[in-house]
Amino acid sequence: MADVNRGNRPLSPHLTIYRPQMTSMTSIFVRITGNALIVAALLVVWWFVAAASGPEAYATADAVITSWFGNLVMVLSAWALWFHTLGGVRHLIWDAGYGLEVEQAEFMGWIMIFGSLALTVLTIIIAVAL
């Protein structure tokens, strides 16, 4: 290997000098919400297993899921599901070759944010009405 002076090479942009962009931030949150949905799915699976295990196990799982913490997890899971879904739709649009200009890509990021919030509220309204 050649003798390389590594001390004078430029550094990659760091968070202190890099300006986050709408596309990068929404992409990061799509990955975060995907992982968070795994945790929520495990909570629901625990509830189903507890229901099959007997009344005592079900009572414990149901108490957790219907508590304020469980409600918070379910609402955040609904938001994460909508945000992750809209992120997938955005990528399908990009894969078709549309919306690749900076202004359009940023606009789709805002659609993801506000669309996921609106769809979450709509989901809560429908769930409470049932």
N, C-alpha and C positions, 0 to 999 in steps of 0.2 A: 504494500500500500504506500502511496506517495506520502511524503512528509507534508502535512497540511497544518497550517496555522489556524486552529479552531477559535482562537481568542478574538480574531478580527472579523469573523463572519457576522452578517446581520442576523438578528433574532427575529423569530416569528412574531406577528402582532400579538400582543397580550391584552387582557381585558381592560387594562388601564388606558390603552390607546385605541382599541378597536371599538367602533361604534356599532352596537347591535342593530341588525336590520330586521324588518318585519318577517321576511321569509326565513331567516335563520332562527329567530325566536319562536315562531309558530312551529317550525320543524322540530325544534328541541322539545316543545311542549307536546307535540304529537307523540314523540317517543316516551316522554314522562307519563302521559295519560295512558298509553298502551301498557306500560308496566303497572300503573296504579290499578288498571282494570283487572289485572291478574289477582291483586290483593282482594279486590271486591268480589271477584268470582270465587275465591277461596272462602270468603265469608258466607256467601250464598250456599256453596257446597257443604260447608259445616252445618248450616241450618237444615239442609235436606238430610244429611246423615243423622243429625240429631233427631229429626222427625221420624226417621226409620228406626232409631235406636230405642225409643221409649219416651214416656211422658216426662220423666225428670230431665233427660238430656234436652228434649225439645223445649221445656220451660226455660232452661238456662240459655239456650241459643236464642229463643224468641225474646227473652228479656234483654239480651244484648242488642239484637237487631232493632227492636222497637224502642230502645232508649234514645236519648238525645244524640248520643254518639253514633249509634246505628243509623239514625235518620240522617245525620250529617254525612256519614260515609255513603249512604245510598244517594243523597242529592248530589254529592260531589262525583259519584260514579256515573250518574245520569249525565252530568255536564261533561265528564271525561269521555263518555261513550259518544256523545254528539260531537264534541271537538275532534276526537279521533276519526270519526266517520267523515266529517267535513274535510279533514286533512287528507283522507284517502280520496275523496271526490276531487279535491284540488290537484292531487297527483295524477289522477286519471285525466283531468283536463290538460295538465302539463304534458303528459305522455302522448296526448293527441296532437300536441304542438301548438296549443292555444294558451294565451295568458302568460307568455314568457317575458313580455316587456316589464320593466321595473314597476311602472305605475300600476299595471294590471295585476302583477304578482302581489304588490302591497295591498291593493284593493281586495283581492281574494283573502289575504290575511285578516283584514278587518271584517270581512264577511264571516270568516271562521269564528272570530271572537264573538261578534254580536249575534251571529246565527246560532252558535252553540248556547249562548245565554238565553236567547228567545226560545229555542227549542227545549231547553231545560225547564224554563218556566211553564211552557205549554205541557210538558210531560208531568210536572208536579200538579198542575191544575186538573189534568185528566185523571191522574192517579188518585187525587183527593176526591174527585167527583164519583169515582167508582166505589 
